[in-house]
């Protein structure tokens, strides 16, 4: 972690004292019916190398975080729309939202229906996890 990241992760409490974080985010892990297949998908989408992959687990290494994927034998796809029960989703930034969405579909994603907005595209990865592609300019 860089010194800037360490400074940026400090939080200010109600009495204006600064506290160090308890921990930092190292990795997000997704469940899937096939870790290796979903690992290949996200490696292609994000351009992150696969650090490890077998039938039970895959890990991709990004510039500051990792993405893990674990095979779950009784995996159940999330539903879409989710009626407010979705637990999380990934927000991805791209210079050209529609070109990025088209490429993700070529790689195995599907477009979610209905689409809830006009400034981003919701896709479902091959295991059914929703993720959004939005304009990189909006992320600073």
C-alpha positions, -999 to 999 in steps of 0.1 A, spaced: 0 0 0 14 34 -9 16 63 16 -12 81 -3 -34 50 0 -26 48 37 -35 84 42 -67 81 21 -79 51 41 -78 70 75 -112 81 87 -123 110 108 -145 103 138 -172 125 153 -147 143 175 -125 150 145 -97 126 156 -82 105 128 -82 67 132 -63 42 112 -84 15 95 -88 -18 112 -80 -36 79 -77 -30 42 -95 -48 14 -72 -74 -2 -96 -95 -22 -132 -100 -31 -143 -136 -36 -172 -148 -58 -190 -181 -56 -194 -199 -90 -203 -233 -104 -168 -235 -121 -140 -213 -107 -117 -218 -136 -143 -207 -162 -153 -176 -143 -116 -168 -137 -109 -169 -174 -139 -146 -180 -128 -120 -155 -92 -122 -166 -103 -113 -201 -127 -86 -189 -103 -69 -164 -70 -77 -181 -57 -92 -148 -34 -122 -148 -46 -155 -133 -23 -162 -103 -38 -196 -97 -66 -217 -112 -79 -252 -108 -114 -268 -107 -120 -256 -72 -105 -221 -70 -91 -193 -91 -74 -160 -81 -67 -130 -103 -42 -103 -92 -51 -67 -100 -30 -36 -94 -41 -32 -58 -66 -60 -50 -73 -96 -60 -104 -114 -72 -109 -149 -59 -135 -174 -73 -145 -205 -55 -164 -235 -69 -196 -242 -50 -212 -276 -59 -248 -264 -51 -243 -229 -65 -275 -210 -73 -274 -181 -97 -286 -147 -84 -319 -135 -98 -324 -104 -119 -341 -82 -113 -333 -89 -77 -362 -71 -59 -337 -56 -34 -322 -89 -23 -289 -86 -42 -260 -87 -18 -233 -70 -39 -223 -62 -75 -191 -51 -92 -189 -16 -108 -165 -16 -137 -153 16 -154 -147 19 -191 -140 47 -216 -167 34 -240 -195 18 -220 -213 2 -250 -181 -11 -266 -170 -26 -232 -205 -42 -227 -204 -56 -262 -170 -71 -256 -181 -86 -222 -211 -103 -241 -186 -117 -266 -167 -131 -236 -198 -148 -222 -217 -122 -202 -254 -115 -209 -273 -82 -208 -296 -80 -178 -332 -71 -185 -346 -48 -175 -319 -22 -176 -324 2 -147 -306 33 -160 -293 51 -190 -258 60 -179 -246 25 -172 -251 -11 -185 -259 -40 -162 -246 -74 -173 -246 -109 -158 -213 -128 -157 -213 -165 -168 -222 -175 -132 -251 -150 -131 -235 -123 -109 -247 -88 -119 -221 -62 -127 -222 -27 -141 -201 -9 -167 -202 29 -163 -182 58 -177 -146 59 -164 -148 97 -163 -174 95 -135 -149 78 -112 -124 106 -110 
